[in-house]
Amino acid sequence: MKAIDRDAFNAGQVLISEMTKATYEDGTNILVVYKEEEMAKAQKRLEDKSVDLIVEIPKNFSKTLMDFKEGKRPTPVVVKTYGDPANAKYIMAAAWCDSITYHYAASLTGQESPLELQAESISRTKSLSDFTLYVPALLALALMMLMFTAAATIIREKDKGTIIRLRISNMTTLEWLSAVSVAQIIIGLLAMGLTYPTAISLGYKSSGSLIAVMVVGILSSLSIIAISLVVAALLRSVFDLMTIGCFPFFILMFFSGGMFP
């Protein structure tokens, strides 16, 4: 978020500092605050979605709070926020910003609110970090790489002409595809076996069953192999796979959540 401090004294700076100090249970900052001098620059950043919220602290912010502290009844000061209501991050940032502003004003003036809002979650799970949310997408991405290895295995047989020998032999289509699928499933499990422990070593904490992860991995590998058969049927060489094959790979990334976890 962008903070524009027009306050004549230091209450605006202290408020921005309080917003910066707000953290989740794991210590991650709730609001990432950047100071800005000009509203036009801040609005431009808001339009290109590089920031989600603009907070404008007025010039008489400190004076109004001091007047309330001394028992006077001045006109309430207006702290403006700007953002796109269609942006979910704006809604959350504005809610946190309003809450921190109210608490800061109450603590500075010594006038506590007559009511207290308390929210309780029905879920027992703690808030998840960004890295924790990325790990399932990374596991899916590790399996999606099978599209290249599985398709390359099939295309190589066509490219080298060995597919003709296989057709002449007593090997059935089911046997050949089963052998290819088993080999690719093993590669997929090895890929997950490298990705999963790496994520755990970097701080990922799993609350699910490892067996369930393996079952889902096997089923996902079969799905990727099926897509690889379609891709291999339309391409002639491994070079075509490395160029044209990137398009179905990016489609898989997009719709699986691997690109936007």
N, C-alpha and C positions, 0 to 999 in steps of 0.2 A: 504494500500500500504506500501511497504518497501522502505525506503530511506537510501542509502549508501552514506555518506558524506566523501569524500576524500579531501575536500578543506583544504588548509594549513592555511587559515584565517577564518573569521567568516561569510563571505557572504553565504556560504552553509547552515549554521545554520539558518540564517535569512530567506533564501528561504524556508526551511522546516517549519519555524514558519508561514510564509505567507500561505503556503499550508494548515496548520492546522487551520488557522483562517477563511478560505473560508467556507461560510455557505449559505444555502438556505434562502428563505423568512421567513420560520417558525423558523429559528435559528438552524436547524439541520446541522451538519457538512457535507460538500460535500466529503471531503477526510479524511479518518482515517489513520494517518501516524504513522508508527513505525520505529525507527532507527535500522539499522543493520550494523554490522561491516564486516561480511564475505559474499561474493557474493554466495558462495556455499550454505550456510544456507538459504539465501533469495531465491535462485532458487529452493531449495527443497520445501519451502513454496509455491512458485508459481506453482510448479508441482502438489502438493496435493490440490491446489485451496483454500488454507487458506488465500492467498492474491491475488489480481488481477493485481497488477502493481509493478514493481521495478524501482526506479529512482536512477541513479548513477551520483553523482556530482563529476566532476574531480578535481584533485589536484590544477590546475591552474585557478580555477573558479574565485576567488576573484581578483587575479592579472590581469587576462584578462579584467575583468570589470573595474578595476581601470585604466588600460591602455587606454581603450576606453574613459573613463571619462576625461583623461588628453589630449585627442586629438590624441593619437597614433592610429595606425591601425594594431594591432596584428592579428594573425590567430584566427578566431572565435573559442570560446570554445565549446566543444561538451558535452551536457548533454544527456546521454543515458537513454532510457526507455526500459523495457523488459516486455513482456506479451503475452498472447495467443489471436491472432486476432479473434478466434471463440468465445471468451468470450465478451459479450456485455458490461459487467462492465469494462473490460480493455479498451475498446474503449472510454467510457465516462471518465474514470479516466485519461487516457492519454491526452484527449482533455483538461480537466480542468488543468492538470499538465502543459501542454505546454503553455496554456493561462496565468497561474499565473507566470510561468518562464519568459515569454516575457515581461509581465507588470513589474515584479520586475527588470529585466535587464534594461528596458527603464527608470524606475524611478531612479535607482542607477547611471546610466551613464549620465542621462540628455538628452539622444538622443531619442526623440519621433519618433514613426513610422510615415511614410508619409501617411498612410491610417488607417482607423478605420472600423472594422467589426461590424455591428449591426444586431442582429437577432431579429425578431419579430414573435410571435406565433399567428397563426390564431385561436387558441382555447382561449376562455375566462376563462377557468378554471385554477385555480392555481395549482401548483405542490402539489401532494398528499404525505402525510407522509406514512411511512411503516404501522403504526397502522391503518390508514384509508383504506389502501389496504387490510388489514387482516380482517376487519369487515365483508364484504360479505361472506368470507370463513367461518367465525365463525357462521354466521347465517345459512349457508348451513349445517355446522356440527351439529348445534342444531337440524335441521330437520332430518338429517341422523340418529340420535339416535332413531328415530321412528321405524327404522327397527327392533330393539330389542323388543320394547314394542308391536308393531303390531304382529310380528311373535310369541312372547310369548303368546299373547292372544289366538291365533289360536292353537298353540301347546298345551297349557294348556287344551283346550277343548278336544283334542285327548287324552292327557295323562290321564286325569281324567275320560274319558269315557262319558262326557256330550254331546259330539258331536253326539252320538247315540240317545240320548233323543231329541236333536234338530232336527235330521232327522225324528224321529217318529212324532214330533209335526207338527202343521200346518204352522210353520215358513218356508218361502222359503229361498233359498240360497241368493237371492238378498237382502232380508230383513236383513238377518244375516250379510252379508258383508257390507251393508249400515250402520248398527248400529256400527260395528267395525270401519268402515272408519270415520264416524262422530266423534266417541270418539277419534280416533287418530288425526284427524284434529284439534280438540279442544286442545289436548295435544301439538301438534305442534305449534299452535298459542300462547299457554301459554309459550312454550319454547322460541319462538321468542320475546314474550312480556317481558321476563326476560333478554334475551341477548341484545336486541336493546336498552332499557333504560340504561343498564349497560355500553354499549359502549358509549352512549351519555354522561353519567356521567364521563367517563374517557377521554373526549375530542373529541369524534367523532362528526363531523358536517355533517349532511345529507342535500343534495340539491335536493332530489327526493320526490316523493309523498308517504306518509305512506300507502295510500290505495293500491298503486301499489305494495308495499312490501308485504302487506297482501294477495293480489291476487296471486302473485308469490309464496308466502309461502303455500297457499292452494293447488295450482297446484303441487308444489314440494312434498307436503305431500301425495297427491294421487299417485305420481310416486313412492315414498318410500314405500307406502302401497302395491302397485302392486309387487314390488320386494320382500317385506316381504312375500307375498303369495307364491311366488316361493320358498323362503328359507324355509318357514314352511312346504311346501309339501315334502321337502326332508329330514327333520329332525324329530326325534321321541320324544325328550324330551327337556326341557328348558336347561338342562346341555349341550346337543348337540349344542343348540343355542349359549350358552356362550363361547363355544370352536370353533366349526366348523364355526359358524355364523360370527366370526370375519373376516374370509377371504373375503366374499362378502362385508363386511363393509369397509375393507381397499381398496378394488377395487373401491367402491363408493368414498371414500376419495380421491383416486389418480386421478380419471378421472373428478371429480367435481371441483378440484382446492382447496379442503379443506386441503390437505396435503401440496401443493405448491401454495400458493395464488399468 
